[in-house]
């Protein structure tokens, strides 16, 4: 029984790590994909900001900065919607697992 429990625990841990990697990659792809579709320049500005160049947004005119920030907001909404879909799918899958007493 001890080996089976260890194998089960290892399988669960591996599944969690694999799911986290897949989820992170998918959310990142959605975030940058939406940003790239809306405005490739905004995606490049956001990338530069993430790499530590915070002055890049400050150098833009107020109108352009507001437009870029709006596009970033839309991209993050899409990313969080993707996370919500993952959570909903997880809930559905959790309900589908039969209860077993050990």
Secondary structure per residue as TSV (DSSP state, phi and psi in degrees):
chain	resnum	aa	ss	phi	psi
A	1	X	-	360.0	-33.2
A	2	X	H	-65.2	-40.3
A	3	X	H	-66.2	-38.0
A	4	X	H	-67.1	-39.1
A	5	X	H	-65.7	-41.1
A	6	X	H	-65.0	-41.1
A	7	X	H	-65.7	-38.9
A	8	X	H	-64.9	-43.2
A	9	X	H	-64.5	-40.5
A	10	X	H	-66.2	-38.8
A	11	X	H	-64.9	-41.9
A	12	X	H	-62.9	-45.4
A	13	X	H	-63.4	-42.6
A	14	X	H	-62.9	-42.2
A	15	X	H	-63.2	-39.8
A	16	X	H	-63.9	-45.2
A	17	X	H	-64.3	-42.7
A	18	X	H	-65.0	-42.9
A	19	X	H	-64.1	-39.5
A	20	X	H	-64.5	-42.0
A	21	X	H	-65.5	-44.6
A	22	X	H	-63.8	-44.2
A	23	X	H	-64.0	-43.5
A	24	X	H	-63.9	-43.0
A	25	X	H	-65.3	-40.2
A	26	X	H	-67.0	-45.4
A	27	X	H	-64.8	-40.5
A	28	X	H	-63.0	-40.2
A	29	X	H	-65.8	-39.3
A	30	X	H	-65.7	-46.3
A	31	X	H	-57.2	-54.5
A	32	X	H	-76.8	-26.9
A	33	X	H	-66.4	-46.0
A	34	X	H	-64.8	-42.7
A	35	X	H	-63.4	-40.2
A	36	X	H	-67.5	-34.9
A	37	X	H	-70.2	-39.7
A	38	X	H	-69.0	-49.0
A	39	X	-	-164.2	105.2
A	40	X	H	-56.6	-31.8
A	41	X	H	-65.3	-38.8
A	42	X	H	-64.7	-38.9
A	43	X	H	-62.8	-40.8
A	44	X	H	-67.2	-40.7
A	45	X	H	-63.7	-41.2
A	46	X	H	-64.5	-42.3
A	47	X	H	-60.5	-43.6
A	48	X	H	-63.7	-38.0
A	49	X	H	-65.2	-41.2
A	50	X	H	-64.7	-28.7
A	51	X	T	-85.7	7.0
A	52	X	T	105.4	0.3
A	53	X	-	-92.3	75.0
A	54	X	T	-71.3	-15.6
A	55	X	H	-76.7	-12.7
A	56	X	H	-66.0	-38.8
A	57	X	H	-73.1	-34.6
A	58	X	H	-67.8	-23.3
A	59	X	T	-80.1	-8.8
A	60	X	S	-83.3	157.4
A	61	X	-	-68.7	161.4
A	62	X	H	-60.6	-40.2
A	63	X	H	-67.4	-44.3
A	64	X	H	-67.8	-40.7
A	65	X	H	-61.7	-42.1
A	66	X	H	-64.2	-38.6
A	67	X	H	-65.8	-45.2
A	68	X	H	-64.1	-43.5
A	69	X	H	-63.5	-37.8
A	70	X	H	-63.6	-40.1
A	71	X	H	-68.1	-36.0
A	72	X	H	-65.3	-40.5
A	73	X	H	-61.2	-44.7
A	74	X	H	-61.4	-42.6
A	75	X	H	-64.3	-40.6
A	76	X	H	-68.4	-34.6
A	77	X	H	-60.9	-42.5
A	78	X	H	-64.0	-40.1
A	79	X	H	-65.1	-43.8
A	80	X	H	-69.3	-31.6
A	81	X	H	-64.4	-39.2
A	82	X	H	-61.8	-42.6
A	83	X	H	-62.6	-40.9
A	84	X	H	-63.5	-38.9
A	85	X	H	-63.6	-43.3
A	86	X	H	-58.6	-43.9
A	87	X	H	-64.0	-41.2
A	88	X	H	-64.0	-42.0
A	89	X	H	-64.0	-39.5
A	90	X	H	-62.4	-39.9
A	91	X	H	-63.4	-45.1
A	92	X	H	-62.2	-44.5
A	93	X	H	-64.7	-37.4
A	94	X	H	-65.3	-38.3
A	95	X	H	-68.2	-25.2
A	96	X	H	-83.2	-9.8
A	97	X	S	-81.3	126.0
A	98	X	-	-69.9	147.5
A	99	X	-	-81.5	128.7
A	100	X	-	-125.8	132.5
A	101	X	-	-88.4	134.9
A	102	X	-	-99.4	360.0
